[in-house]
């Protein structure tokens, strides 16, 4: 299958590229043209076995690319953090808000793919607790989920809890602490028989999550929103 990975430079994206290449898929990794470390990231992705594109984030550019190179599956893995958004605002860098990247660019990709490559299926990385009434991070993911559910293309959504691991190059101490706390709670839940709840909430590493996403993408997409207990029986 031909996979297009949008958000390929992130923790999950890099792992998706690696897992998909090893599984024998034709992998195209998108690197944002304005990325500060774009050249280095592109070189690393090429070394992993992917082909790299740096298509500008403009509807006409994406339409042209997708029409000429229709993928079978599009991984929607874009995500920034509140901390990065604050830094960008303080330094006057390009808009790096969650509304701009996580929502705006993801919706641009969905819209242009529907028009230019209508047979493509979407694999979307959402988050546990996605809700229209949550914080901005969760509201954005609920909005994207609703767009996929209401659209014609096949899709699969996965809602993990904490995504962490020793192989993560970016330091996120608060997330790591949160994962440790949640995993401790999950250990207690298992002891009292609440195994499904523990499976939903427990943290997951990038390689583990990538394996789930790639395996889902390689099969028929089920138009469902999954939490991790669906894969941790």
N, C-alpha and C positions, 0 to 999 in steps of 0.2 A: 504493500500500500504506500501511497505517497502521503506523508504527514507534513503539515506546515505547523511549526511551533512558534507561536507568538508569545513572547515573554521568555525566550530561550536563554537569556543571560542570568535569570534568577536561579535560586537554589533548586526549585522543583524543575524549572525548565531545562537546566543543564543535565539533570538526571533523566528527564524524559528523553532528551536527545540521545544520551548514552545508551539507555535501555532500548530505545526504538532502533537505533543503528545495529546494536548487537542482535536484535531479533530479525534483522534482515529487511527492515523497511527503508524506503527512500525518504530521507529526512531533510527538510528545508527549514533552516533556523533563521528567524528574523531578529536582526539587531537594530535597535533604534539609531537613525542617522545622527541624532544629537547626543548619543550616549558618550559620557566623558571617557569611558574605558572601552569604547566600541571596537577599536582596532585590535586590542588585546583579546577581548571577548570573542571577536570573529575568528581570530587565529586559533583560539582554544577549541571553538566549535568545529572548525575545519579539521583540526587534529583528532577530534572525536569521531569524524566520519560524516559530518553533515555538510550540506551545501548552504552557504550563507547568502541572504539577501538583506539589503539595507534600504528597502522601499520607504519613501517619505510618507509621513502620516498625513496623507491628503486623499480624499475619496477617489479622485481621478487616477492617482498613481496606483492605489490598491486595486481599483477596478481593472486597469490595464494588466497588472501583474496576474490577478486571479483569472481573468478571462483567458490569458495566454498559457497559464500554468495551473489548471484546476487541480486542487488537492482532493484526496479522498476524505481526509480528516483534518480539521483545524483545531489545534489545542489553544485554548484561551487561558493563558497563565499570567497575564499582566497583573502586577500589584506593586504598590509603593507603600511606604509607611508614613505615619503621621510625623515622625521625626524628620524624614527626608523632605516632606512637604514644607515643614517649618524652615529648614535650612535653605531650600530653594527660594522661599518667599523672602527670607532675610538677605540673601545674596543677590537677588534679582535675576536668578536663573529662570529658565523656561518653566512654565507652570508644571509643577510636579504633584499637584493635589490628587487625592484619591478620586475626586469627582472628574478630574481631567484625564488621568491615566486609567485607573481601574474601571471607570465607567465610560468616559468619553471615547477613549481609543478602542476599548473592547466593543462598544456599540458600533463604532466606525467599521471595524473588521467584520462584525456580523452583517451589517447592512450591505456593505460592498460584496461580501461573499454571496449573500442571497441573490443579488442582482447578476453578478458575473460568473458565479460557480454554483448554481442552484442545487447540484447533487451532493455538495460537500456536507459532511456531518461535523458537528461541534462537540468537543470534549471540554467542559468548563470546570475550572477549579474554583469552587465557591468556598464557603466556610460554615462550620457548625454555628447555628444560631442565626443564620441569615434571615432578616426580617425587615419589613418596611418601617417598623417602629424601633429598630435598634440604633446603634451609633452609626456614624457615617460609613465606616468600613462594612458593616452588616447591611445597611440600607442599599449601598451600591450593589452588593452581591445579590440581594433580593430583586433589585431592578433588572439586572442581567438575566437572572433565572426566569423572571416573568416574560422577558422578551423572547427567550428561547422556547419556553412553554407555549407562548402564543404564536410562534412562527412555524413555517412549513418544513424546515430542515430537521432531519434526525439529530438527536443530541443525547448526551449523557452528562449529568452534573454530579460532582463528588464534593461532599461537605466534610472535610477533615476538621479536627480540633487543632491542637498545637502541632506545627510542623517544625521539627528541630532535629539536631543530631550533631555528633562530633565532627562530621565532615563539612559542616556549614562554615564557609569562609567568613561570612559577615557576623560580627559579634552582636548578639541580641540578648543581653543578660536577663532582661525582664521577662522575655519569652521563655528563656531556659528555666528560670525560677518558676514561672507559671506552669510549665510542663512538668516539672518535678512535683509540684504540689498536686496537680491534677492526676498524675500517675499514681501518687500515693493514695489519693481518694479512690481511684479505680481499683487498686489492690484490695481495699476494704470492701468495695462493691462486689468484687468477685467472691470474697469470703462469705458474703451474706446471700449469694446466689443471683445477684443482679449482673449477670455476665454480659447481656446485650448492652446494658447502659454503660458498663465499663468499656466495652469494645467501641462504642460510639465516641466516648470522651477521651480515651487514652491517646497520648501523643504518637506521632508517626515520623519516621525519618524520610528524607528526600528520596533515597533509593527505593524504599518500601512503597511510598506513594506513587512514584514514577512507574513502578511495575504494575500497579493497579490500573493507572490511567492508560498505559500502553496496551495492556490486555483488553481493557474495555474498548479502546479505539479499534483494535484489530477485529472485533466481532460486530454483530449487528447492534446499532445503537438503540437503546430501549426507551428513549424519551422519559427517563425517570431521574429523580433527584435522589441520590444515594448518600447515606451516612455510613461511617466506617464499619458499623456492625454488620452491614451487608457482605463484607469481605473478611470478617474475622470470626467466622463460625467455629 
